[in-house]
Amino acid sequence: MSNIFNIQGSRPLHTDKYFVDTNVWFWFTYCASKEINTPSRPRRYQVEKYPEFIEKALDAGAKLFHCPLVFSELANVIERTEYDIYASGGNNQNVSRKGFRKLEAERSKVIQEIKIAWSTVNSVSTCLNINLSQKIIPPALAYLESAPLDSYDAFYLQVMSSEGITKLITDDRDFTVAGVESLYTASR
């Protein structure tokens, strides 16, 4: 079972090393500059509390980490959000997500948002190299069997374990049963 810390009362130290979950990066980079009015929009505490904690950690000199898989997940979440915004417009509901990708102006906007978000992630955190080989599948599968995680989260736990990172900033309570030593969250 994880030690759970509320980010509102936590004070990061310069010696702290945190792996940052994708949704936190999403709220810190993409949502910080947008008003999103879709059914899957973030909650106010997510777009306020997590960016505040990231800033506190950076101000304290703590180290933040991500891995290349975050790019895939973050790009997908941004594209899905842009699609949802587009589809919520009156006559756009009949356009599929694949069809949306073919709309040049919309695609350009999505790519620009992804580039900005990824640039921001890389400017404030260190990318951990990950060797996606058959060797990391059994440990990831073990994480999937032991907790209600998705495959990205299972790989993130594997990366954290291999790098000796014990602190995770996330809104996802599923990690509490996955063996993360210290979970930093604003989740209610």
C-alpha positions as CSV (number, residue, x, y, z in Angstrom):
1,M,0.0,0.0,0.0
2,S,1.3,3.5,-0.9
3,N,1.9,6.4,1.3
4,I,-0.5,9.0,0.0
5,F,0.3,12.7,0.3
6,N,-2.1,15.5,-0.5
7,I,-0.2,17.9,-2.9
8,Q,-1.8,20.9,-1.3
9,G,0.0,20.3,2.0
10,S,3.2,18.8,0.6
11,R,6.4,20.8,0.4
12,P,8.8,19.4,-2.2
13,L,12.5,19.3,-1.4
14,H,15.4,19.8,-3.7
15,T,16.4,16.1,-3.1
16,D,13.0,14.8,-4.3
17,K,12.6,12.9,-7.5
18,Y,9.1,12.5,-9.0
19,F,7.8,10.7,-12.0
20,V,4.9,12.7,-13.4
21,D,1.8,10.8,-14.7
22,T,0.5,11.8,-18.2
23,N,-2.7,13.5,-17.0
24,V,-0.7,15.8,-14.8
25,W,1.4,16.8,-17.8
26,F,-1.9,17.3,-19.8
27,W,-3.3,19.7,-17.1
28,F,0.1,21.5,-16.7
29,T,0.7,22.0,-20.4
30,Y,-2.4,21.9,-22.5
31,C,-5.3,22.7,-20.1
32,A,-3.5,25.6,-18.4
33,S,-4.3,27.9,-21.4
34,K,-7.7,26.6,-22.4
35,E,-11.3,26.6,-21.3
36,I,-12.5,23.1,-22.1
37,N,-16.3,22.5,-22.2
38,T,-16.6,18.9,-23.2
39,P,-18.2,16.0,-21.2
40,S,-14.7,14.7,-20.4
41,R,-13.3,18.1,-19.3
42,P,-10.9,18.2,-16.4
43,R,-12.2,19.3,-13.0
44,R,-11.2,22.6,-11.6
45,Y,-8.9,21.2,-8.9
46,Q,-7.0,19.2,-11.6
47,V,-6.1,22.3,-13.7
48,E,-5.3,24.3,-10.6
49,K,-3.7,22.1,-7.9
50,Y,-1.4,19.9,-10.1
51,P,0.2,22.8,-12.0
52,E,0.7,24.6,-8.7
53,F,2.4,21.5,-7.2
54,I,4.6,21.1,-10.3
55,E,5.7,24.8,-9.9
56,K,6.4,24.3,-6.2
57,A,8.5,21.2,-7.0
58,L,10.4,23.2,-9.7
59,D,10.9,26.2,-7.4
60,A,12.3,23.8,-4.7
61,G,14.8,22.3,-7.2
62,A,13.2,18.9,-7.1
63,K,13.7,16.7,-10.2
64,L,10.8,15.7,-12.4
65,F,10.8,12.8,-14.8
66,H,8.9,11.4,-17.7
67,C,9.6,8.7,-20.4
68,P,9.0,8.6,-24.1
69,L,5.7,6.6,-23.7
70,V,4.3,9.8,-22.1
71,F,4.5,11.4,-25.6
72,S,2.2,8.8,-27.1
73,E,-0.3,9.0,-24.3
74,L,-0.2,12.8,-24.1
75,A,-0.5,13.3,-27.9
76,N,-3.6,10.9,-27.8
77,V,-5.3,12.8,-25.0
78,I,-4.7,16.2,-26.7
79,E,-6.0,14.9,-30.0
80,R,-9.0,13.4,-28.4
81,T,-9.7,16.6,-26.5
82,E,-9.4,18.7,-29.7
83,Y,-11.7,16.3,-31.5
84,D,-14.3,16.5,-28.7
85,I,-14.1,20.3,-28.9
86,Y,-14.5,20.2,-32.6
87,A,-17.3,17.6,-32.5
88,S,-19.3,19.6,-29.9
89,G,-19.7,22.3,-32.6
90,G,-23.1,22.2,-34.3
91,N,-22.5,20.6,-37.6
92,N,-19.4,18.6,-36.7
93,Q,-20.9,15.7,-34.9
94,N,-20.9,13.4,-38.0
95,V,-17.1,13.6,-38.4
96,S,-15.3,10.6,-37.0
97,R,-12.0,10.9,-35.2
98,K,-10.2,9.4,-38.2
99,G,-12.0,11.9,-40.4
100,F,-11.0,14.7,-38.1
101,R,-7.4,13.8,-38.6
102,K,-7.8,14.4,-42.3
103,L,-9.0,18.0,-41.9
104,E,-5.9,20.0,-42.6
105,A,-6.6,23.0,-40.5
106,E,-7.7,20.9,-37.5
107,R,-4.7,18.6,-37.9
108,S,-2.3,21.5,-38.0
109,K,-3.9,22.8,-34.8
110,V,-3.6,19.5,-33.0
111,I,0.0,19.0,-34.1
112,Q,0.9,22.5,-32.8
113,E,-0.7,21.8,-29.4
114,I,1.2,18.5,-29.2
115,K,4.5,20.2,-30.0
116,I,3.9,23.0,-27.4
117,A,2.9,20.5,-24.7
118,W,5.9,18.2,-25.4
119,S,8.3,21.0,-25.5
120,T,7.1,22.2,-22.1
121,V,7.3,18.7,-20.6
122,N,10.9,18.4,-21.8
123,S,11.9,21.9,-20.6
124,V,10.9,21.1,-17.0
125,S,11.7,17.4,-16.7
126,T,14.1,14.7,-17.6
127,C,13.2,12.1,-20.1
128,L,14.2,8.6,-18.9
129,N,15.3,6.3,-21.6
130,I,13.3,3.1,-21.9
131,N,14.2,0.0,-23.8
132,L,11.0,-1.4,-25.2
133,S,12.0,-5.0,-25.5
134,Q,10.5,-8.3,-24.6
135,K,12.3,-8.1,-21.2
136,I,10.0,-5.5,-19.8
137,I,6.7,-7.3,-20.7
138,P,6.7,-9.8,-17.8
139,P,7.1,-7.1,-15.1
140,A,4.5,-4.9,-16.8
141,L,2.1,-7.8,-17.1
142,A,2.7,-8.5,-13.4
143,Y,1.6,-4.9,-12.6
144,L,-1.5,-5.4,-14.7
145,E,-2.4,-8.6,-12.9
146,S,-1.9,-7.0,-9.4
147,A,-3.7,-3.7,-9.9
148,P,-6.4,-2.2,-12.1
149,L,-4.0,-0.2,-14.2
150,D,-3.8,0.4,-18.0
151,S,-0.8,-0.7,-19.9
152,Y,0.8,2.7,-20.0
153,D,0.7,2.9,-16.2
154,A,2.2,-0.6,-15.9
155,F,5.1,0.5,-18.1
156,Y,5.5,3.7,-16.1
157,L,5.8,1.7,-12.9
158,Q,8.5,-0.5,-14.6
159,V,10.4,2.6,-15.6
160,M,10.2,4.1,-12.1
161,S,11.3,0.8,-10.6
162,S,14.3,0.5,-12.9
163,E,15.3,4.1,-12.2
164,G,14.8,3.9,-8.4
165,I,12.1,6.6,-8.4
166,T,9.7,6.1,-5.6
167,K,7.5,9.2,-5.8
168,L,4.7,9.6,-8.3
169,I,2.5,12.7,-9.0
170,T,-0.9,11.5,-10.2
171,D,-4.6,11.8,-9.9
172,D,-5.0,8.1,-10.5
173,R,-5.9,6.3,-7.2
174,D,-5.3,2.9,-9.0
175,F,-1.7,3.4,-8.3
176,T,-2.3,3.0,-4.5
177,V,-2.5,-0.8,-4.9
178,A,0.3,-1.1,-7.4
179,G,3.2,-0.8,-5.0
180,V,4.2,2.9,-5.5
181,E,6.0,3.9,-2.4
182,S,4.8,7.6,-2.3
183,L,1.8,8.9,-4.2
184,Y,1.3,12.7,-4.5
185,T,-2.2,13.5,-5.4
186,A,-5.1,16.0,-5.1
187,S,-7.6,13.3,-5.9
188,R,-10.7,13.4,-3.7
